[in-house]
Amino acid sequence: MNIKRDIPTATLSGFALSAVLVLTLITILLQYLPLSQQRVGDALLVLNEKEGVANVVTTVVVYFRGFDTLGEIAVLFIASLGVGLMLQPNTECRLKAESNFMLQTASTLLFPLILLFGIYVMVYGHLSPGGGFQGGVIIASGVLLLLISHKNFEVPHTVIVAFETVAGVSYVLIGFMGLLLLDTFLGNFIPHDIANMGMLLSGGVIPLIYIIVGIKVGSEMSGIVQNLMQRSDDV
């Protein structure tokens, strides 16, 4: 039996037409393909050189994700508010046991170092890896350490509210000032010389934004951990 089959002429014509179409499309794409492709990283580096910011991540957070950062702060505030409403604080802290002398002494010595490191991460966020969120969480971890090791330690609620309110209002005001002066939310309206790039006093408004975010995050996280530690007995 002959298993050889003749390919119909219509099939051959279809393959030929498909090949012609593919070659035509490839030719068109090659003609209109840009000679030099602009990458996102190159655009960020150009923006960093313009604004005097040494950290590319800072550029993304402040310029391209300014509203997102505001939303993240709002979400953290809602979480802190929810914890505060669900858990009634107990000022007597009857659920906390007295820790030993070694833990108390070690936490007392470590807290200033943790606080200093958190401030460093916030202040130098526009120059190196770090920023407001990371620095605020570091500071809140120091507060948590004192809450665990010292039975009678407590951060006054008025202090937490004051830091949180001032930081939140300052963030919004700086954002609207940039919108008013430069038509951009969180626009860098403070004079910044590119020659000072890499120095502490550089980047214009960006270091202020990171410090404000750090204060906001640190105060809210401290409030959350304190409410969790000082909940009432009937919760």
N, C-alpha and C positions, 0 to 999 in steps of 0.2 A: 504494500500500500504506500502510495506517495503522500508523505506528510508535508511536503513543501507547498506553501500557500503563496499565491501571488498577491502582493500589496496593491490595493486599489489605487488608481490614479488620484482619486479625491483625497485619500489619506496623505499621499506624498505632497500634494499641493497644500494641504493644511499644515504639514510640518514646515514646508518652505516659507509659507506666509507667516507662521509664528516666528521663525528664525529672523525674517526680515523685520518684523515688528520689534523683537527684542533688540536687535542691533540698532535700530533707529532710536529706541528709547535710551540705550546706553550712550549713543553718540550725542543726543541732546543733553543728557546729564553731564557728560564730560565737558561739553562746551560751556555750560552755565555753572560749573563747579567753581567756587572761589579758589583763587590761587593760594591764599593764606586763610586758614581757619582761625577765628577768634575764640579762644577758650575762656571759660568762666574764671579760671584762676588768673589769667592775664588781666581781665577786667577788674578783678578784686585788687590785684597788685597796683594797677594804675590808680584806683580809688584810694588805696592806702597811701600812695605817694602824694596824692592831692590833699588828703585830710591829715596827714602826719601821724597815722596809726600804724604801729609795727605789727599788730596782731590781726591776721586776716579774719579769724573767727569773730573778733569784735566788730569788724566791718559788717559781717553778715547779720549779727544780732541787732546792731543798732540801726543800720541803714535799710536792710532788706526785711528785717523781722521786728521792726519797732512796735507795730501794732500787736504782733504775736507775743512779744515780751510783756506788753501791757495786759494782754489777755491772760498770760500765765500768772502774772502777779494777782490778777483778779480771781483766778481759780484758786490760788493758794489762800487768798483772803477768805473766800467762801468756805474752803475746807477748815480754816482756823475758826471761823464763826460757827460752823456746824459742830465742831468738837466742843467749843465753849458752851453751846446751847444744850447739847446732849449730856455733857458731863458737868455736873455741878461741882465747883471746886470746894475742897474742904481745907480751910486754913490751918486746922490742927494737924493735918497729915497723919491721921491715925493708922493709915495703911503702910506707912513707911517705917521700916525697922532701923534702929541705930546701927550704923556701919562701924567697922573696927578702926582703930587709930591709924593704921597704915594706909587704908584707903582714903581716909579724910586728909591725911597729910599729903599723900601723893596727888590727890585731886586739887588741893589748894596750891601746890607748886606747879601743876600742869596747866591750870586754867589760864594764868597770864600768858603762857607760851601759846596756848591754843587761840586765845583772843588776838595776840599779836600776829600769829600766822594768818588768821582769818582776815584781819585788816590788811595785811600785806597782799593777800590774794585779790582783795577788792581794789586796792589802790593801784596795783600793778597789772590789773586785768587788761589794759589797753596795750601793754608792752610784752606780756608773756602769757602762757596758758593760765586760765583762771577767769575771774570775773565776779559779778555781784552774786549770782546764785551760789556758786561754789563757796565764796567767802562767807556768805550768810549762813549756809549750812554748817560750815566749820565752827562758826561762833555759837550756833545753836547746839552743836555737839558738846562744846565746853559747858554750856548751861545745863545740859542734860547730865553731864558728869557730876556737877555740883549738886543737882537735885537727887541723884542716886546716892551720893556719898554723905551728904549733910541732911539730916532729918528736918531741921528747922530753916533750911535755905529756901528762899522764895523771891522771885522777881516781882516787884509790885505791878499789879495789873495796869495802873495808870501810866507807868513808865513804858510798858509794852505798847499801849494804845497811843501814847504820845509819839514814840519813834515810828510806829506803823503809819499814823496819820500824816505826820510831816513828810515821810518818805514818799507816800503815795501821792500827796498833793504836789510835792516838788517834781515828781516825774511827769505828771500831767502838765504842770505849768511850763516846764522846760520844753516838752513836746509842742505845746501851743505857741511858745515863743519862737521856736524854729519854724513852725508853720506860718507865723505872722511875718517873720523877717525874711525867710528864704523860701517860702511856699512849700516847705517840706516838714512833715512831722518829725520831731527830734533832729531838725537841721542843725548843723554845727555852726552856730552863729557867733561863738566866741572866737576872737582872732587866734589863729594858730599858724606858726611859722614852720614850714617844712624843714628848715635847718635844725629845728629842735626835735626832730623825729628820733625816737628811742630814749628820750629823756623823760623824767617823771612829770614835769610840767609841760606836757605836749598833748596833742589830740583835741584841744579845745574843750568842748562840752562832754566829750565821751567819758573821760574819767569821772566826771560828776555823775553821769548817768549810772555808771557801774557802782559807784559808792552808794547812790540812792537805792538801787536795786538790792545791794547787799544789806543795807539797813532794813529795808522792807522784808526781805526774806528771812533775815536773822531774827527779827522781832516776832514775825508770825510763826516761825518754826519753834522759837522759844516758848511762845504762848501755847502751842499745840502740845509740846512735851510736858509743860508744866500742868496743863489741864489733865493730861493722861496720868500724871503722877499724883495729882491731888484731887482725885475724884472722890465723891462721897461714898460712905460705906454701903448705902442701899442701891448703888448702881450695879 
